[in-house]
Amino acid sequence: MSGQEVALRLMVFVWAAQIFKGSSSNTPERNAALTRSVIFHADRIIPTFVYARSQQNNHMLVEAAGLFTAGLAFAGHPSAIKWRSMGWEWLTRGLQEQIDSYGEYAQHSTNYHRLMLQVVLWTHALLRNDIAEHPHGSGRSYRWPRQTNEAIIRSIHWLLALLDSDSGRAPNLGANDGAYIFPFTTCPFNDYRPVLYTAARAFLDYNLPHGIWDEMSLWFGMSLENPKYVSCRAISATNSMAKTPGHPCGRRNLPLVHPTPTSYT
């Protein structure tokens, strides 16, 4: 099993542990078994992480997020500091290097672009929980580095510019193997609104049109109504208001469309 598959399963284990911790079927034995499994998974990522780094794509981001997740979830484990530091370093560094100056993701694929944003949203939920536990910066608390945060913002604007807000679809650019992690929605696979609107709320403070796609925002702990949100009409790639410089729902001082073709190899 690849390191990426291991990391994905690790994150699902940690998510499930939080969801079902209050269940009457939960037992100390099952919690112990889950803990052992997460530790085994984190240890499995380390030996081949150099391969994920060499690919410089979503594999590296997912495995780094998996390590970071294990380090936060089991902070008392002897390897927790190593998991956290390695995961955080390569996740933040990878996002800076894999998102270009216009916001396009390195794999030139709208679906992999969305997958990258899902990794970001999962990590962002972990950070929000960690900050809540350490509100005054005591102990360990993580916040997105400025350059990483700016790269994420660019990437959200880039995909928003391609979105048809009526259908939720985006052009099927590049490779698409059906990857869709954290499918916390009843919307179909080709509806980008659950991920994109959640990301826009989290990083752009946009108050976008509500619908069944809002379920993902709720799973990731995002409020659907917040005084700091900027009220926006539906955004579409063909909507002129999305291309108006300075518009609160347009790209912030950046062009909305890549001005020249990206070279492929």
N, C-alpha and C positions, 0 to 999 in steps of 0.2 A: 504494500500500500504506500502511495506517495506521501511525502511530508505534507502536501497541501490537503489531501483527504484526511489525514490524521488531525491537522489543525482545525479543519471544519467540524469534525466530529467532537473535538475537544470543546470548541465554542458552544456547540449544541448541548453537550453535557452540562456545561456551566449554566447555560440559559435554563435548561430543564430543571436543574437543581434549585434555582431560584423560584421557578414557577410552582413546583410541586413540594416545596419544603413544608408547607402547611397541610399537606394531604394526610389523611388518616392511614394511608397505605405506606407512608414514609416510615422507615425504621432506622435506627443507628447502624445496623448491619448494611443496609442498602446505601446509606450515606458513606460509610467506610469503603464499600466497594466502588462507589462512584469516585471518591477521592483517589483511590489507588489507580483507577483507570485514567483519570485526568493526568496524574503524575507520570504514568507510563507513556501516555500520548505526548506530553511535553518533552520527555526524555528522548522519544523517538524522533522528534523534529530536529534536534541539535545536530546529530551526525551528518545529515545530508542538507543542512541549511545552506551550505556553500553552493550547492547546485541550484537551489531556489534563487540565491542572490545572483548567480551567473546568468539566469534567464532575464532578470530585470523586467519582470512583468507581474501579473496578479498572483502568481505562485509565491513570490517573495512577500508581497503584502499580506496574503492570507496566513502564511506560516509565521510571520512576525507578529501579526495580531493574535495568533494562537498562543505564542509564547507569552506575550504581554498579558493575555487573559489568564493564563495559568498562574503567572506571577502575582497578579492582583487577587485572584480567587483564593489562593493558598499562600498567603503572605508569610506564614510561619514556616514554610518548608525550607530546608537548607539551600535549595537551588532557586528559590523565588527571586532573589535579587538578580541573579544571572538571567533568569527568564525575562524579568521585567526590563532590565537594562538593554539586553540584546533585542528583544522585541520592539521596544520603544525607539531605539536608535534606528533600526532598519526600516521600521514602518514610516516614521517621519521623514527619514532620508529618502526612502523609496518614493513617497508621494511627491516630494520636491523634484526628484529626478525624472519621474515618469509622467508628470503633467507638464505640458509645455507652456510657453508664455501666453498662448491663446486659450489654454484650458483643455486642449485635446489630450486624451489619454494615449500612452505610448503604443498600445496595441491596435490603434486605428480601428476600433470596433465600438459601436454604440452599446452592445450588450456587455462587453468587458468593461466599458466605461461605467455602466450601471453597477456591475459587480464590484468595481473599485469603490464606488460610493456606498455600497452596502457594507463593505469592510470598514469604511470610515464611520458610518452610522453606528455600527456595533461598538467600535472603539470609543466613539463619542459618548455613547450611553455608559460605558465603563468609566470614562473620565468624569461624567456628571455625577455618578454615584460615588466615585472616589473623592471628588471635591466636596460633596455633601458630608462625607465622613470626616473630612479634614478642612473645614470651612475657613480656617484662619492660616492655612499653609503649614500647619503643624504636621509632623510625620511626613509621609510621602504624599504628594499631590501632584498630578500631572495636568498640564495644559498644553494645547497645541502650540508649537513654536510659530512665531509670526510668519515665517516663510512657508511653512506647511499649511497654515490656515489660509494664506493668500492663494496657494496652489489649489486647495479644495474649493475655494470660492470661485476661482476661474473655471474650474471643471464643471461646477454646477451651472454657471452662466452658459458655458459652451453647449451643454446638453439641453438646457431650457430653450436655447435658440433653435433647436431642431425639433422640439416637441410640438405635436398637434394636440392642443389642449382639449379639443372636442372628443377625440378618440383615445388619447393617451399614448398614441403610437409615435415612434421616431423612425427615421430611415434605418433599414437593416444593413448598416454599413459594416464591412469587415467580417471577421470570423464570428460565428454564433453557434456554440455547441449546446445551447440550452441551459447554460449555467445561470442559476438564480438562487442564491443563498438567502436564508431568512425570508421565506415567502409568507410573510405575515399579512396576507391579503386574500380576498376572494376575487380580486381583479385578474383578468387573464394574463398570461406570460408576457404578451406584447404591449401591455399597458405600463408605461413608464411613470405614471403619476404617483403611485405609492412611494417609490424610492425617491423620485426627484422632488416631490412636494415636501416630503419629510426632510430631505437635505436642505431645501430652500428655507424651511422654517428654522432648522437648526443653525444654519450658517449665514443666511441672508436676512433673517427676521421678516420673511415675506408671509403675508396672510393671503393664501391662495384659495381659489374656489373649493368649497367643501363637497364631499361625496363619499362613496364607499371606499375610495382609495385612502381615506384618512385613517383607516384601521392601523396601518403600519406605523404612522406617527404615534399613535397611542401605545402600541407595543414597545416602541423605543422611548417611551416616557416623555414625548413631546406634547406640550399643551396646544390645543387647537385654537385657543383664543388667548392672546397675550397683549397687554397694552403697548409693548414695544414693537409689535408686528407692523409692517408697512402694508396697508391695504392695497391689493393688486387685483386688476381684472385678469381674466384668463389670458395666458401667454401662449402665443402660437408663433411658429417660425415665419408665417405669412402675415402676422399682425404688425402693422407699421409702428404701433406704440412700443413694441419690444425693441425696435431699432432706433428709437429716438434718443439721442445723446442726453444724458442727464435724467432720463425718466427713472423713477424709483424702482421700476421692474425691469429696467434694461441693464446691460452690462455697465459696471461702474468704470467709466473712462477708458473702456476697451472696446474694440470692434466686436460685433456680435457674430460675424462670420469670418472664417479663416480666409485671409485675402489671397493666398496662393495655395496651389495644391501641395499636399504633403508628399514628399518623395517616399517611395516604397522600395524595399529590397526583397 
